Amino acid sequence: MHSLLPGVRVNTEPEPIPDRGAFQVGQERYRLEPGLTEYVLLARLTADRGQEARPVFLFCGQRAVASQAAARYLARHHDKLARKHGAGAFVLLLKVVNSQAYGPDVVELVADVTRAAETPVPTPSARASHRAK
């Protein structure tokens, strides 16, 4: 994922900290609140090989229910997304609302984060070493 979406970071810290499971897209952070607010990235990616390019759809949810919600969102909105983005790549950030009560059925589009997701973000160590110079 990092090679195709260098502006996306997922906190995979095993310790139970508030940012565990959080997404960072560009400079924005999206925290997981299990059962209440969960985020998922829905991306259409290509290797950019001209007419031979075959798209790959990525569902990257903070929990399984969020990934399922993204698949349903794509199924419901594929015509609209095709009209808007054509054959190009896109990255959408979706929010699953109150999955504890509604499962994967209530999904909101938070933002089109394509530009932020495709723009590399310096790692904390790179920023620290840059400041030290």
C-alpha positions in Angstrom: 0.0 0.0 0.0 2.8 2.4 0.8 4.2 2.3 -2.7 0.9 3.2 -4.3 -0.4 5.5 -1.6 2.7 7.1 0.1 0.6 9.7 1.8 -1.3 7.1 3.9 -0.2 5.8 7.2 -2.0 3.2 9.4 -1.1 3.1 13.1 -0.5 -0.6 13.7 0.8 -0.1 17.3 0.0 -3.3 19.3 -0.4 -1.4 22.6 -3.9 -0.1 23.5 -3.3 3.6 22.8 -5.9 6.1 21.5 -4.3 6.3 18.0 -4.2 2.5 17.5 -5.8 1.7 14.2 -5.9 5.4 13.2 -5.4 6.4 9.6 -3.3 9.4 8.7 -3.9 10.8 5.2 -1.6 13.7 4.5 -1.6 15.7 7.7 -5.1 14.6 8.9 -5.7 11.8 11.4 -8.8 9.7 11.6 -9.2 7.7 14.9 -11.2 4.5 15.3 -14.1 4.5 17.8 -15.2 0.8 17.6 -18.9 0.4 17.0 -19.4 4.2 16.7 -17.1 5.7 14.0 -14.9 3.6 11.8 -13.1 4.8 8.7 -12.3 3.0 5.5 -10.3 3.9 2.4 -11.9 3.0 -0.9 -9.3 3.3 -3.7 -9.2 2.5 -7.4 -5.5 2.1 -8.3 -3.7 1.3 -11.6 -0.1 0.4 -12.4 -0.3 3.1 -15.1 0.6 0.9 -18.1 -1.5 2.7 -20.7 -4.3 0.7 -22.2 -3.1 -2.5 -20.6 -3.7 -1.0 -17.1 -6.1 -3.1 -15.0 -7.5 -1.4 -12.0 -7.4 -2.8 -8.6 -9.9 -1.8 -6.0 -8.6 -1.5 -2.4 -10.9 -1.6 0.7 -8.8 -0.7 3.7 -11.0 -0.5 6.8 -10.1 0.0 10.4 -12.4 -3.0 11.1 -13.9 -5.7 8.9 -17.3 -4.1 9.0 -15.8 -1.0 7.5 -14.3 -2.9 4.6 -17.7 -4.5 3.9 -19.3 -1.1 4.0 -16.8 0.1 1.3 -17.6 -2.8 -0.9 -21.3 -2.0 -0.6 -20.6 1.7 -1.2 -18.7 0.8 -4.4 -21.5 -1.5 -5.6 -24.2 1.3 -5.0 -22.1 4.2 -6.5 -20.0 2.6 -9.2 -21.8 4.4 -12.1 -21.4 7.8 -10.4 -17.7 7.1 -9.6 -17.0 6.0 -13.1 -18.6 9.2 -14.5 -16.6 11.4 -12.1 -13.2 9.7 -12.2 -13.3 7.9 -15.6 -10.5 5.3 -15.8 -8.3 7.2 -13.4 -7.3 6.4 -9.9 -9.1 7.8 -6.9 -9.0 7.4 -3.1 -12.1 8.1 -1.0 -12.3 8.2 2.7 -15.6 6.9 4.0 -17.0 6.8 7.5 -19.1 4.0 8.8 -21.6 5.4 11.4 -22.7 3.4 14.4 -21.9 0.0 13.0 -22.8 -1.5 16.4 -26.5 -0.7 15.5 -26.5 -0.6 11.7 -23.6 -2.8 10.6 -22.2 -1.8 7.2 -25.3 0.0 6.1 -24.8 3.6 7.1 -21.8 5.1 5.3 -20.8 8.7 4.7 -18.3 10.1 2.2 -15.9 12.1 4.2 -13.7 13.3 1.4 -11.9 12.6 -1.9 -8.3 12.2 -0.5 -6.6 11.2 -3.7 -4.1 14.0 -3.8 -3.1 13.7 -0.1 -2.9 9.9 -0.4 -0.6 10.1 -3.5 1.7 12.7 -2.0 4.5 11.3 0.1 4.5 12.4 3.8 7.9 12.5 5.5 8.2 10.0 8.3 8.7 11.4 11.8 12.3 10.3 11.9 13.0 12.1 8.5 11.3 15.2 9.8 13.4 15.1 13.0 16.7 14.6 11.2 15.8 17.4 8.8 15.1 19.8 11.7 18.4 18.8 13.3 20.5 20.0 10.4 
